[in-house]
């Protein structure tokens, strides 16, 4: 390929990326305004009908419908009729991707979490210049709800059917009497805790998080899930010495890499589990080492890292400065410093997650 061809190919790549960005934020509007749900539940609509169904303004609804058709998300019945009369349809195969939050194929939360990651972008730019960070709270509700939406279905459907049964002693304990106690560290909006509760009705779960808005969302999610008595969420530091040795399972789902001090967090998890409990860390399935081609998820994880996870992890000082791309050897180093003897990678297959058992 000549230099001119390389230039043209790079220009095309940038233009396609720009198209993708516009498509993602068009989807954001569709999710947040309830447009997709209205088309899914009530069928095809013109702009006035969609506006009436969703309590929005017709002119905005019309522009959004046209943009979505141009991008290939919606189908238009007859593009030659008057703009206000055109009827648009959400294709049936797209319903579960954009509307069904219980489906493993649901991606309606992806544009929401992306918007959250971009929310404090000017502050992120400043952090790059100064070496500072951006506090988690500055990312707002889109980040909280977007991440929760991305994890909800997979936690609910895989936790008790595919994941924890692959750890037989833990699975057996969670099913047994006396009721097992579980600590979910960095529980966020609570779907990991709720999933454990649904799968193991005898277990008692405490979800810990220092972000008060996340904990409030988690409490509401637990109430709606009908398990408010089985799961309790706390705005509390899990390192509280009063909690030491109380738990049969101590888990951290997709949060260790965000922490300024992961060693102290892992040490706290070790104390929570005591001599008999199990410590489980679930984090991103990034490559074993840096490579521009060998891993199929690193592109996404670096994207989250440059915008969100690294700035959040650097908001408090001193910081381990981990970022989203926490490779297995990095976690092994943190675990050794926290007092664990070994880290086992569990034989659980998942496209995005890797499962670690920390051995005291």
matplotlib code that plots the C-alpha trace (Angstrom):
import matplotlib.pyplot as plt

x = [0.0, 1.4, 1.6, -1.3, -3.4, -2.5, -3.6, -6.9, -7.6, -6.9, -9.3, -12.0, -11.4, -11.9, -15.0, -16.5, -15.6, -17.4, -20.4, -20.3, -20.2, -23.2, -25.1, -24.2, -25.6, -28.6, -29.2, -28.6, -31.5, -33.6, -33.0, -33.3, -36.4, -38.1, -38.4, -37.3, -39.5, -42.5, -41.9, -41.3, -44.4, -46.9, -45.7, -44.7, -45.3, -44.9, -43.3, -46.4, -47.5, -44.0, -44.0, -47.4, -46.4, -43.3, -44.2, -41.6, -41.7, -42.7, -40.0, -37.3, -38.9, -39.1, -35.4, -34.5, -36.6, -35.0, -31.5, -32.2, -33.5, -30.5, -28.2, -30.1, -31.6, -35.2, -37.1, -39.3, -42.6, -42.5, -39.8, -41.5, -44.5, -44.7, -42.1, -44.8, -46.7, -43.8, -44.1, -41.1, -40.6, -38.1, -37.2, -38.1, -34.6, -33.5, -36.0, -34.0, -30.8, -32.3, -35.3, -35.1, -33.0, -33.2, -31.6, -27.9, -28.0, -29.2, -26.9, -29.2, -27.1, -23.9, -24.6, -25.7, -22.4, -20.5, -22.3, -21.4, -17.7, -17.7, -19.7, -16.6, -14.4, -13.0, -12.0, -10.4, -8.3, -7.2, -6.2, -4.0, -2.2, -1.8, -1.5, -4.6, -7.8, -11.6, -13.8, -16.3, -19.2, -18.4, -19.4, -23.1, -26.1, -25.4, -22.2, -23.9, -27.0, -25.1, -22.7, -25.6, -27.5, -24.6, -24.1, -27.6, -28.6, -25.3, -25.1, -28.7, -28.5, -24.9, -24.1, -25.9, -26.0, -22.5, -20.2, -20.4, -21.2, -17.7, -16.4, -17.9, -17.1, -18.5, -21.5, -22.2, -21.7, -24.1, -26.8, -26.2, -27.3, -26.6, -27.2, -24.0, -22.9, -21.7, -19.9, -20.1, -17.3, -17.9, -21.4, -22.4, -26.1, -26.4, -27.0, -24.2, -25.6, -29.2, -28.0, -26.4, -29.5, -31.8, -29.5, -29.0, -32.1, -30.6, -27.6, -27.5, -25.7, -24.2, -23.3, -20.7, -20.0, -18.7, -20.8, -24.1, -26.1, -25.1, -26.2, -29.5, -30.1, -29.0, -31.6, -34.3, -33.3, -33.4, -36.9, -38.1, -36.5, -38.4, -35.3, -35.0, -34.9, -32.1, -29.7, -28.6, -26.6, -24.3, -22.4, -19.6, -15.9, -15.5, -12.2, -14.1, -12.4, -15.8, -16.7, -13.6, -14.1, -17.9, -18.2, -18.1, -17.7, -16.2, -16.4, -15.5, -17.0, -15.3, -14.1, -10.6, -9.0, -10.9, -9.4, -6.6, -5.4, -6.2, -3.8, -5.7, -9.0, -7.7, -6.4, -9.8, -11.4, -9.0, -10.0, -13.7, -13.2, -11.1, -9.5, -12.5, -14.0, -13.3, -12.1, -13.2, -12.2, -14.0, -12.3, -11.7, -10.5, -7.6, -4.6, -1.8, 0.6, 0.4, -0.2, -1.8, -3.4, -3.7, -6.6, -10.1, -11.3, -8.3, -9.5, -12.7, -10.9, -8.4, -11.3, -12.9, -9.6, -8.5, -11.8, -13.0, -11.2, -7.7, -8.9, -11.2, -8.4, -6.1, -8.6, -7.2, -3.5, -1.4, -2.7, -1.6, -2.7, -4.0, -6.6, -9.1, -6.4, -5.4, -3.5, -3.3, 0.3, -0.7, -3.5, -1.0, 1.3, -1.4, -2.6, 0.8, 1.2, -2.2, -1.0, -2.4, -0.2, -1.5, -4.0, -5.9, -7.5, -10.8, -11.9, -14.9, -15.3, -16.6, -16.0, -15.4, -14.6, -11.8, -12.4, -9.7, -9.7, -7.3, -5.7, -4.7]
y = [0.0, 3.4, 6.3, 8.0, 4.8, 4.7, 8.3, 7.7, 4.5, 6.4, 9.2, 6.6, 5.0, 8.4, 9.1, 5.7, 6.2, 9.6, 7.9, 5.3, 8.0, 9.8, 6.4, 5.7, 9.0, 8.7, 5.4, 7.3, 9.5, 6.6, 4.8, 7.8, 9.2, 5.8, 6.0, 2.4, 1.0, 2.9, 1.5, -2.0, -2.0, 0.0, -0.7, 1.5, 5.2, 8.5, 11.4, 12.8, 9.4, 8.8, 12.2, 11.6, 8.2, 9.5, 13.0, 14.7, 17.4, 16.3, 18.1, 16.5, 13.1, 13.6, 14.4, 11.5, 9.0, 10.2, 9.9, 6.4, 5.3, 6.8, 4.9, 1.6, 1.2, 1.8, 0.9, 3.4, 2.3, 4.8, 7.4, 9.4, 10.5, 13.7, 13.8, 14.0, 11.0, 8.6, 5.6, 3.9, 0.4, -1.0, -4.4, -7.4, -8.7, -5.4, -5.4, -7.5, -5.5, -2.1, -2.8, -6.1, -5.5, -9.1, -10.4, -11.3, -9.5, -6.2, -3.3, -0.4, 0.5, 0.8, 4.4, 5.3, 4.3, 5.9, 9.2, 8.8, 8.3, 11.5, 13.6, 15.2, 15.2, 18.7, 17.6, 14.5, 16.7, 18.8, 15.6, 14.5, 17.8, 17.8, 14.1, 14.5, 12.5, 12.8, 11.6, 8.9, 11.1, 13.5, 11.0, 11.2, 8.9, 7.8, 6.0, 4.3, 3.2, 2.4, 0.0, -1.5, -2.0, -3.7, -6.1, -6.8, -9.6, -11.4, -11.3, -12.5, -15.3, -16.5, -16.1, -19.1, -21.2, -20.9, -19.1, -20.0, -23.7, -23.8, -23.2, -26.3, -25.6, -22.1, -23.3, -25.9, -23.5, -21.0, -23.7, -25.0, -24.3, -22.3, -19.6, -18.4, -14.8, -12.9, -9.6, -7.9, -5.2, -2.3, -3.5, -0.5, -0.6, -4.0, -6.5, -8.8, -9.0, -9.5, -12.2, -14.1, -13.7, -15.0, -18.0, -18.9, -18.1, -19.1, -16.7, -13.3, -10.7, -7.4, -5.0, -2.4, 0.8, 4.2, 5.9, 7.0, 7.4, 3.9, 2.4, 4.1, 2.8, -0.7, -0.5, 0.3, -2.5, -5.0, -3.8, -4.2, -7.6, -8.7, -9.6, -6.5, -8.7, -10.9, -8.2, -5.1, -2.3, -0.1, 3.1, 1.7, 0.9, -2.8, -2.5, -1.8, -4.2, -5.0, -7.0, -9.2, -13.0, -12.7, -13.9, -17.2, -15.5, -12.1, -11.0, -7.9, -7.7, -5.4, -2.8, -3.6, -1.9, 1.4, 1.6, 4.0, 1.5, -2.0, -3.6, -2.2, -3.3, -6.8, -6.9, -5.8, -8.6, -11.1, -9.9, -10.1, -13.8, -14.7, -18.2, -20.1, -17.8, -17.5, -14.4, -14.0, -11.2, -10.8, -8.3, -7.7, -10.4, -8.4, -9.8, -11.5, -8.9, -5.8, -6.6, -4.6, -7.7, -10.7, -9.8, -9.1, -6.9, -4.7, -2.0, -1.5, -1.7, 0.9, 3.1, 2.9, 3.4, 6.6, 8.2, 6.8, 4.1, 5.6, 9.1, 7.7, 5.6, 8.6, 10.8, 9.8, 9.9, 8.0, 5.9, 2.6, 4.1, 0.8, 1.6, -0.8, -3.0, -4.8, -7.8, -11.1, -10.4, -7.0, -8.6, -11.2, -8.5, -6.7, -10.0, -10.9, -7.4, -7.9, -11.1, -13.8, -16.8, -17.4, -16.4, -19.0, -18.2, -20.2, -22.3, -20.1, -19.0, -15.5, -13.0, -10.0, -11.3, -13.3, -15.0, -15.1, -17.0, -15.5, -18.1, -16.9]
z = [0.0, -1.0, 1.4, -0.4, -0.1, 3.6, 4.0, 2.3, 4.3, 7.5, 6.4, 5.7, 9.1, 10.8, 8.8, 9.7, 13.4, 13.2, 11.7, 14.5, 17.1, 15.7, 15.6, 19.2, 20.4, 18.3, 20.1, 23.4, 22.6, 21.5, 24.8, 27.1, 25.5, 25.2, 21.5, 20.9, 23.6, 22.2, 18.7, 20.2, 22.4, 20.3, 16.8, 13.8, 14.1, 12.3, 14.0, 15.6, 16.9, 18.4, 20.0, 21.5, 22.9, 24.5, 25.6, 23.3, 20.6, 17.1, 15.2, 17.3, 16.9, 13.1, 12.9, 15.0, 13.0, 9.8, 11.2, 12.5, 9.1, 7.3, 9.7, 9.1, 12.6, 11.6, 8.5, 6.8, 5.0, 2.2, 2.0, -0.8, 1.3, 3.3, 6.1, 8.8, 7.3, 7.0, 9.3, 10.8, 12.2, 14.6, 13.0, 15.1, 15.5, 17.0, 19.8, 22.2, 21.4, 22.1, 24.5, 26.3, 29.4, 30.4, 27.2, 27.0, 23.6, 25.1, 24.2, 24.9, 27.9, 25.8, 24.5, 28.0, 29.6, 26.8, 27.4, 31.1, 30.3, 28.2, 30.7, 32.5, 29.4, 30.0, 33.5, 32.0, 29.7, 32.6, 34.6, 31.7, 31.9, 35.7, 36.6, 38.8, 38.5, 38.1, 41.0, 40.1, 41.1, 38.4, 35.7, 36.8, 36.5, 32.9, 34.0, 36.9, 35.0, 31.8, 33.6, 35.5, 32.3, 30.6, 33.4, 34.5, 32.2, 32.3, 36.1, 36.5, 33.9, 34.4, 38.1, 39.4, 36.3, 34.7, 37.0, 40.7, 40.0, 38.4, 42.0, 43.6, 47.2, 47.0, 45.1, 47.8, 50.7, 49.2, 48.9, 52.5, 56.0, 58.1, 55.5, 53.9, 54.1, 51.1, 50.9, 47.5, 47.5, 45.1, 44.4, 42.4, 41.3, 42.9, 40.1, 41.1, 44.7, 43.3, 41.0, 43.9, 45.9, 43.2, 42.5, 46.2, 48.2, 51.5, 51.2, 53.0, 51.0, 52.0, 49.1, 50.0, 47.9, 48.8, 46.1, 47.7, 44.5, 43.4, 46.7, 46.5, 43.0, 44.2, 47.0, 44.6, 42.3, 45.1, 46.1, 42.5, 42.3, 45.4, 47.5, 49.7, 52.8, 51.5, 50.2, 52.2, 50.6, 52.6, 52.0, 54.1, 53.8, 53.6, 55.5, 58.7, 61.2, 62.8, 59.6, 59.7, 59.3, 58.9, 55.3, 53.4, 50.0, 49.4, 45.8, 43.7, 40.3, 37.7, 40.2, 41.5, 38.5, 39.3, 42.8, 43.8, 46.4, 45.2, 47.6, 50.6, 49.1, 48.5, 52.1, 53.3, 51.3, 52.9, 56.4, 55.5, 54.4, 57.4, 57.5, 56.0, 53.4, 49.7, 47.9, 44.3, 41.9, 38.5, 36.2, 32.5, 30.2, 28.8, 27.2, 29.2, 27.8, 25.6, 21.9, 19.1, 17.6, 20.0, 22.2, 21.0, 23.8, 24.6, 22.2, 24.2, 27.6, 26.6, 25.5, 28.9, 30.6, 28.8, 29.5, 32.8, 34.8, 34.9, 35.7, 38.5, 39.9, 40.0, 41.8, 45.2, 46.0, 46.3, 43.4, 41.9, 38.5, 37.3, 34.6, 33.0, 31.4, 34.6, 33.3, 35.4, 36.5, 37.8, 39.9, 41.1, 42.3, 44.2, 45.7, 47.0, 48.5, 50.2, 51.8, 49.5, 48.6, 45.1, 42.5, 40.5, 37.2, 37.3, 34.3, 33.6, 30.0, 29.3, 26.5, 28.7, 32.2, 33.8, 37.1, 39.8, 43.1, 45.6, 47.9, 51.4]

ax = plt.figure().add_subplot(projection="3d")
ax.plot(x, y, z, "-o")
ax.set_aspect("equal")
plt.show()
